[in-house]
Each structure stands twice: as C-alpha cells, then as structure tokens.
Amino acid sequence: MRAALAPVRAALLRRAREQAAVITAEARRQAGDALARARGDAAAQLASAREAGRAQALPLAAALRSQGRRGAQAAVLNAQREAYEELRRQVRASVASLRGEPGYDLLVKRLREDAARAAGPGATVTEAPGGGVIARAPGIVVDCSLPRLADAAVVALGGRVTQLWAPDGTRGRPMRAPRPGPAP
C-alpha cells in the first residue's frame, strides 16, 4: 500500500516544497521591508535622543538614549514576530489548500492510521474541523489536524526561521519560536 501511495506522497511533498519556497521568498521580502522600516524608525529615535541629550543634562541624555535603544529593539522584535506570524499564516493556508487536492483522501487515510497507532488500542479517530484527524484514547490525544501539522512544520524550522529577517549573506539573531497552541 505504501508503494502505491509513494507517487502521491512525492507529488504532495514536491508541491509543498515549491509552495514553501514561494512563501519563504515573499516572507523574506516582507521581513526585509519591515526591518528597513524598523531600522529607519530606530535611527530616527536614536537621532532624536541624541539631540535631546545635547540640550539636557548628561543623565537625562543617557536615559533618552537607553529608551531609544529599547524602542529600537522593540521595533525589531516586533518586525521579527510579524514575519514569523506571517510565515505561520501562509504555511497554514498552504497546508489547508491540500483539502482540495487529489490525493487528500489518501493523506487523511494515512494520518488516520498513524494517529490511531500512536494513540493506542481503543482509540477513536475523528475528522478535524480544519482538515486532518484527531485520535483520542483514555489520557491521550494525537492531533494530526492540518493546522497543527502546519504549526509543527514551522516550529521544526527552528533557528533557520531567522533567515527571514537576516540581511543577505548574514545570519540573524535567533528568535524563540512561540509554542503552538491548541488546534483551532
């Protein structure tokens, strides 16, 4: 049975990789734009803090510069969070589109088998509202819903996701990936 599903699986994987490449390129572009705006705002805040420091006493200038750095850091972190959330949203949408693809029934069948096996004997497997399946057994829930699988795929990127906001040819600072919440 696995051999019969291999071409479908390969086609789904190829399509997912192609879509991931398009999504990643767009996310990098958006992240670059957001970072450029954040850096511009940060530069403006720092310049403003420096000018105010010249007119005020040194302790006040130091406090304003510190505030500017914190504001800049917050702006950069916010841009990174936005890029991460946009990637997550686009991956979820891409995975959700599998529901309309030929071979989705085979995917659900495979997910059903895997989830039932993972949940153990006596597990009940139901269709998840957003696609995929959820298996339940006493004390065990195996969530193979499409939104959960999409979130897991993004989390699996780990530190590589920082490439979304890293300038070309350099590595960005790692951001802690948020833990995926319960499936919607």
C-alpha positions in Angstrom: 0.0 0.0 0.0 2.9 2.4 0.8 4.4 1.8 -2.6 1.1 2.7 -4.2 1.0 6.0 -2.2 4.6 6.9 -3.0 3.9 8.9 -6.2 1.0 10.8 -4.4 3.2 11.5 -1.4 6.1 12.6 -3.7 3.8 14.9 -5.6 2.4 16.4 -2.4 5.9 16.9 -1.0 7.2 18.4 -4.2 4.2 20.8 -4.3 4.6 21.7 -0.6 8.3 22.4 -1.2 7.6 24.6 -4.2 4.9 26.5 -2.2 7.3 26.8 0.8 9.9 28.3 -1.5 7.5 30.9 -2.8 6.2 31.6 0.7 9.7 31.9 2.1 10.7 34.4 -0.7 7.7 36.5 0.0 8.2 36.3 3.7 11.8 37.4 3.3 10.8 40.3 1.2 8.2 41.4 3.7 10.6 40.9 6.6 13.2 42.9 4.8 10.7 45.8 4.3 9.6 45.6 7.9 13.1 45.5 9.2 14.1 48.5 7.0 11.1 50.5 8.4 12.0 49.4 11.9 15.7 50.4 11.4 14.6 53.7 10.0 12.4 54.3 13.0 15.1 53.2 15.3 17.6 55.6 13.6 15.2 58.4 13.9 14.5 57.7 17.6 18.3 57.5 18.3 18.9 60.8 16.5 16.1 62.4 18.4 17.5 61.0 21.7 21.0 62.4 20.9 19.7 65.9 20.1 17.7 66.0 23.3 20.8 64.9 25.2 22.7 67.9 23.9 20.1 70.3 25.3 19.7 68.5 28.6 21.9 67.3 31.3 24.0 64.2 30.8 21.9 61.9 33.0 18.8 62.8 31.0 20.6 62.2 27.7 21.7 58.8 28.8 18.2 57.9 29.8 16.8 59.0 26.5 19.4 57.0 24.5 18.6 54.0 26.6 14.9 54.5 25.9 15.7 54.9 22.1 17.7 51.6 22.1 14.8 49.8 23.9 12.3 51.3 21.4 14.5 50.2 18.5 14.9 46.7 20.0 11.2 46.5 20.5 10.6 47.6 16.9 13.0 45.0 15.5 11.5 42.3 17.7 8.0 43.3 16.6 9.0 43.1 13.0 10.5 39.7 13.6 7.3 38.5 15.3 5.3 39.8 12.4 7.4 38.0 9.9 7.2 34.8 11.9 3.4 35.1 12.2 3.0 35.8 8.5 5.1 32.7 7.7 2.9 30.7 10.0 -0.3 32.1 8.5 1.0 31.3 4.9 2.1 27.8 5.8 -1.3 27.1 7.4 -3.1 28.4 4.3 -0.9 26.3 2.1 -1.5 23.2 4.1 -5.2 23.9 4.3 -5.3 24.0 0.5 -4.4 20.3 0.4 -8.0 19.6 1.2 -9.0 20.4 -2.3 -6.1 18.4 -3.9 -6.4 14.9 -5.4 -4.8 12.5 -3.0 -6.2 14.3 0.1 -8.3 11.3 0.9 -5.2 9.1 0.8 -3.4 11.6 3.1 -6.3 11.5 5.6 -6.3 7.7 5.5 -2.6 7.7 6.3 -3.0 10.3 9.0 -5.9 8.2 10.4 -3.7 5.1 10.6 -0.7 6.9 12.1 -2.8 8.7 14.7 -4.7 5.6 15.7 -1.4 3.7 16.1 0.1 6.5 18.1 -3.0 6.8 20.4 -3.0 3.1 21.0 -5.7 0.4 21.3 -9.2 1.6 21.6 -8.5 5.0 20.1 -11.3 6.8 18.3 -10.3 8.9 15.3 -12.4 11.8 14.1 -12.0 14.3 11.3 -10.6 17.6 12.5 -12.6 20.7 11.6 -9.7 22.3 9.7 -8.7 19.1 7.9 -6.7 16.1 9.0 -7.7 13.9 12.0 -7.6 13.8 15.8 -7.2 10.4 17.7 -8.3 10.1 21.3 -7.8 7.3 23.8 -8.0 7.5 27.6 -5.4 10.1 28.6 -4.1 10.5 25.1 -4.8 13.0 22.3 -2.9 12.7 19.0 -3.6 15.9 17.0 -2.9 15.3 13.3 -5.1 18.2 12.2 -3.8 20.2 9.3 -3.4 23.5 11.3 -1.4 21.6 14.0 0.8 19.9 11.4 1.4 23.3 9.7 2.4 24.8 13.0 4.7 21.9 13.7 6.4 22.3 10.3 7.1 26.0 11.1 8.4 25.1 14.6 10.6 22.4 13.0 12.4 25.2 11.1 13.9 26.2 14.4 16.7 28.7 14.1 16.5 28.7 10.3 13.5 30.9 10.5 15.8 33.8 11.5 16.9 33.9 7.9 13.6 35.7 7.2 14.9 38.8 8.8 18.7 38.4 8.4 20.4 40.6 5.9 21.5 38.7 2.8 24.7 36.7 3.4 24.5 37.0 7.2 22.7 35.2 10.0 20.1 36.9 12.1 19.8 36.6 15.8 17.7 33.6 16.8 14.2 34.3 18.0 12.4 32.0 20.3 9.7 30.4 18.3 6.3 30.5 20.0 4.9 27.2 21.1 2.0 26.3 19.0 -1.3 26.5 20.8 -4.1 24.0 20.7 -5.6 23.3 17.3 -8.4 25.7 16.4 
